[in-house]
Each structure stands twice: as C-alpha cells, then as structure tokens.
C-alpha cells in the first residue's frame, strides 16, 4: 500500500539520535522508536493536510469591478472596505499592482460580518 505521507524536515540532532537506535543490537528499541515516529508523522501529516486552504479556483478570482458587480455596490465601496479602518477589511491579495479577491473568502467574510 502506498503511503500518503509528505516529507517532514527534521534537524540533524534528532536524526543522529534516531540513527543510534537503528543498530541491529537495539532492534526492539528501534521498532518502538520507528512506530512512535510513524505515528507522529501520521499526526503531523494529517494536521498539515487539514490546515491547508483549498486551492484557488481561477473562476473564483475576481477583480474590483467584478466583485462590485457581484455585490451590487459601486467599486468605491469595495476600495473603502479594503482599508484597515473598516474594522475587518475585505480579504484580498495582490498580483503585482492589481488587487484580486477570492470569492469563497469574500463570501465567508460577508457571513462573518452578518453574524
């Protein structure tokens, strides 16, 4: 069965300590360490997968004008709600000098404001 684990970076000290237990004379200890390390890697890998946001769908990326049209407000309203003084600004990101919005994040922002 193929594993879905992603590589995890460990520091050199931990690597050296793990190598100590891989000697043939310490085979039972090596199995315990290997099992514990495998369980830990499974937890870390699962946590990393859960923590990752969903990939951006190009269809959900909007310009200021497109977002304003979807929200049925003028573009100036969008710019005003981008400012920090707006409390919690609209989630946006930059592509060079251009502002872009992920519709899913904006929808979550709207639900949060409504609550």
Secondary structure, DSSP 8 states (H G I E B T S, - for coil): -----------HHHHHHHHHTTSGGGHHHHHHHHHHHHHHHHHHHHHHHHHS-----GGGEE-HHHHHHHHTS-HHHHHHTTSGGGSS----EEETTEEEEEHHHHHHHHHHHH-
